[in-house]
Amino acid sequence: MRILYAGTPEFAVAGLDALLSHGYDVIAVYTQPDRPAGRGRKLTPSPVKQRALEHDIPVYQPASLKGESAQTELAALNADLMVVAAYGLLLPKAVLDAPRLGCINIHGSLLPRWRGAAPIQRAILAGDTETGITIMQMDVGLDTGDMLIKVALPISDDMTAGDVHDQLARLGGEALIDALKQLSAGTLKAEKQDDALANYAKKLDKAEALIDWNKPATELDRQVRAFNPWPVAQTLWGDKAMRIWKARPGQGKGVPGCVLKADKDGIEVATGNGSLILLEVQMPGGKRLAARDFLNAHNLDEICFDSAVTGQD
């Protein structure tokens, strides 16, 4: 098969790697235009583009696929199949119909549970005990196409979004190869989604990272894990924002936001129900530190963090 691959972030690299390692003919890669990154704001190619260039694969970076010229260019590649993974651009019907076998997507959720841009984080925030990968046939809807392959991944109580991301990326590559093998063998079966079971995984907003200490500890623990590595949960300490990289729920009681105890085991803060024990934190301009190391330079006795939620949805 002549395969087009469309993807942008690190999550999508695993799918491309899987295709290349199994000898599939990837005739071109589509990825978003280079973006400014780092302190110097230097234009930086996407992780998928970097991998494609390493393998001398032609790269296309249209700002949109809605225009006739971009669609004509894609159709002229005469692909049998287009594989999409976190590409980040809308695929119009003309693009979906261009490859002989259409377009399939590597989606980081057990559809139809979470459709949209942030299925990993929304699953953790909701307290889901499992997520997974769905290989689906794409249509004009938002992650509404028929499901082809589903692979589940348990979400343990200590997994961050970064942990889930890395495991799903690997599973996505494996599931993609499974789907292509079944496609070639004629054994691949499509299953309709039940729209009634679908939830919208909206894009993350930095404002969501602000901790509201009036919420239960279990909910705040999920917030910390869901927003690691981005945008990272934070709490207001005076006029500064302390980032919380790692925490766990506790059983302490007190005024929400107030430090109950601060020692080598962590910084225990009262919440609306139970307590949250901060294990790894970071101040603006500083390094990520284990709580015990942070306490060597900061006194948190009788400190209360701000529970303001200004700017949150």
DASUL-V225186 format. One record per backbone hydrogen bond with DSSP energy under -1.0 kcal/mol. NH is the residue of the N-H (numbers start at 0). CO is the residue of the C=O. Records with the same first field share a line. If there is no record, write none. Layout:
NH->CO + CO
This chain:
2->24
3->80
4->27
5->82
6->29
11->8
12->9
15->11
16->12
17->13
18->14
19->15
20->16
21->17
22->19
23->18
25->23
26->2
28->57
29->4
30->59
34->43
36->41
40->37
41->36
43->34
47->7
49->45
50->46
51->47
52->48
53->49
55->52
56->51
59->28
70->66
71->67
72->68
73->69
74->70
75->71
76->73
77->74
79->1
80->1
81->101
82->3
83->103
84->5
95->91
96->92
99->78
100->79
101->98
103->81
104->135
105->83
106->133
108->106
110->108
112->109
114->198
117->200
121->117
122->118
123->119
124->120
125->121
126->123
127->122
130->152
132->150
133->106
134->148
135->104
136->145
137->102
142->140
146->190
147->134
148->134
150->132
152->130
154->128
158->155
160->224
161->227
163->159
164->160
165->161
166->162
167->163
168->164
169->165
170->166
171->167
172->168
173->169
174->170
175->171
176->172
177->173
178->174
179->175
180->176
181->177
182->178
183->179
184->180
186->181
190->146
196->193
197->194
200->114
201->199
207->204
208->205
209->206
210->233
214->211
216->272
219->215
220->216
221->217
222->218
223->219
224->220
225->221
226->222
227->224
231->226
233->208
234->241
236->239
239->236
241->234
242->281
243->232
244->279
245->279
247->276
249->274
256->269
257->254
258->302
259->267
260->267
262->265
265->262
266->277
267->260
268->275
269->257
270->273
271->214
274->249
275->268
276->247
277->266
278->245
279->245
280->288
281->242
285->282
288->280
290->278
293->289
294->290
296->293
302->299
304->256
305->235
311->308
